[in-house]
Amino acid sequence: MAKSYEELMGALGRAVFFRPERRRVRDLLSRDAQPQLLVDGNEFSLFDVSMNGVSFLSADATGWRVGTEFDVVLRLHHREVFHGRGRVARIEPGLRKGARVAIGLVGGFLDLPEILHQDEEGQLETDLAQGPEYWRSRIPAALQEEMDRAVQFLHFSRRVLDRSEARYRARPARDGDALAGLADRALAQLREPWAEIQRRASRAAVAVLGDREVLLASKRLTEMLVTPVLSACPLVHRAYGKPLGYAGDYQVMQYYYNNALEGDSVFARVFHKLGVEHPLSAGVRTRKDYVVRLMEEEHDRFRERPDADGVFRVASLGCGPAREVSDFIARRRGWPGSVAWTLIDQEDEALSIAYNDSHRQLMAVGANGALSCLHLSFVQIIRDPSLLPIESGQHFVFATGLFDYLTEPIAQGLVRALFDELAPGGLIALGNALAPNDHFWSPEFILDWTMLYRTREEMLRLAQRLPESAEMKVEVEPGNAYYFLLIRKH
C-alpha cells in the first residue's frame, strides 16, 4: 500500500540539513586519473570531493585559517577540469599527522558526472595510445608466465565445460542429474591444478609489491585477462563489481558460508565453488567456528564467576551476517541468565540478515537473549574511536575482518577504545589475514581486493597502546589463514 505524504519522512530535515554527498577520490576516480589539486598554485593531495567543495591533506596544520579564500584548480589526466575560488570551511586533524582542510567553493560547482566523463575519456585516450603492451612490458617475466598459465587454464576449462554442458543438455533426460555429475567430475579434476596456479602466481607476485607502478600494471593486466573469464562466477562478479563500494560485503560472506555450487553454467558453478574453497575464503568459515568456540568458553568463564550479574555482554564490530551469533545460539540452545549482543556494521542489509537469523534461532530454542544492531559508518569510528557506541562492561568483543583494512596507527587507537569498554576479565579477539601467505594473488589481482596481511609480530604491535596489565597472545585459527590477537583485561 502506498504511504500518505504524512508518512514519507525522508524529506524532513533534508531540506534544511541537506549537504551534497562527499566522495573519496580513491572510490570516485580511476587509478590513472592522477588528480592534481592546486591551491594558490601549490599542489596538495586530494582527499574527497563534493559538488560544492573539496578537502585535501596538508602536512602543516598551522598554515590555514577558516574563512580565507584561495584560487582552486583541479586537474585530471593533466587537464584542467575546474578553476575557481574557494574558502576554507573546516580544518581537522589528519589521521596520522598534519591536517585535512575542507574548502567550500565560492561560485561555481564541481560537475561530478562531467568529471567522471572526463576521467573515462582520459582513460580511453591513454589506453588507445599505449595498448596492452605498455602494461605487459612492465611486468616481471615470472609473473607474466604464471598469468599466461592462468589464462590458458581458464579458457581451456571453460571451453571443455561449455561444450560438455551443451552436449548433456541436448541428450534425452536419463537417470540422475548429468550436469551435477559433470560439475562434480570437473571439481575433482580442476581443484588442485587451479590451486597450484594461484600459489605459483602469489609467489611470483611478491616481486611487484614494492613498486607501485609495476603493481598497478600487474593488477590491470590481470583484470583485463583473467577477471573477465571468471566474471560469470557469482563470487567474482560481486567481489570485483563492489556494488556497496568494497569487496567483502555481506553477500560475499554469504557465498563463503554457503560453500555451494552457484552460477548459471557448469563453468560458473565450478569456479565459484573453487573460489569459496580458496584458503582465505574457507578461512572465513573456520575463523567463524573459532570465534564461536571462544564465545562459548568466555560464556562458561562468565557463568563461573560468583559476581556474575546474569547478563553476558558481547559486541561484534563489522559483524556482517553475524553467523557467529546464530551458530552460538544453535549450539548452546539455552543458558542460565541472559546474553546481550551488540552488532555493529556499516551496511543495514547486513544488520538485517544478522538480526533475522539470530532472532530466529533465539525463538527456535527459546533462549534468553537480546540483540542490538547499530548501523554506523566505520569512517566515523576510525576518525574518533571514542565514539564507539557500545556499552561499557563487555565480556567478549570480537572483529573478524575489519582490521584487514586498518593501518597500524588507526588499528592501535581502535584496539585501545575496545579495551576501555571491556569488563575486567573480559576478552577481545581480533582477526587479520596472516602474512606471509601463498594466497594473496587471487583477491589482490583478480578481484582488486586489497587487504593488509600481518605477521605475528605486527599483530602484537596493535596492542602497543594498552596498559602493561593487559594479557595478550596471538593464535592462528584452524584454517591457518587468519591470525587472532587475543587480549585479556585484568
Secondary structure, DSSP 8 states (H G I E B T S, - for coil): ----GGG-GGGTTHHHH-----EEHHHHS-TT---EEEETTEEEEEEEEETTEEEEEES-STT--TT-EEEEEEEETTEEEEEEEEEEEEEEE-SSSSEEEEEEEESS---HHHHHHHHHHHHHHHHHHHHHHHHHTTS-HHHHHHHHHHHHHHHHHHHHHHHHHHHHHHS---SS-HHHHHHHHHHHHHHHHHHHHHHHHHHHHGGGTT-HHHHHHHHHHHHHHTHHHHTTSHHHHHHHH-TTSSSS-HHHHHHHHH----SSSHHHHHHHHHHHHSHHHHHHHHHHHHHHHHHHHHHHHHHT-TT--SEEEEEEET-TT-HHHHHHHHHH---SSEEEEEEEES-HHHHHHHHHHHHHHHHHHT--EEEEEEE--HHHHHH-GGG----S-EEEEEESSGGGG--HHHHHHHHHHHHHTEEEEEEEEEEEEBSS-S-THIIIIIS------B-HHHHHHTTTTS-TT-EEEEEE-TTSSEEEEEEE--
